[in-house]
Amino acid sequence: TAGITQINDSVAQIDQTTKDNVEIANESAIISSTVSDIANNILEDVKKKRF
């Protein structure tokens, strides 16, 4: 049954890695949205300026 234990451990590691990847993807989406908002604010501010 050592083989079954190894399989269970491997599946648990894959599951945790998948959960970690989902969390990173969600954080990346939030950061991307924030950066986009900042860029849009800068663009709107620049449009109001005269050079």
Helices and strands as residue ranges (DSSP letters): H 2-48
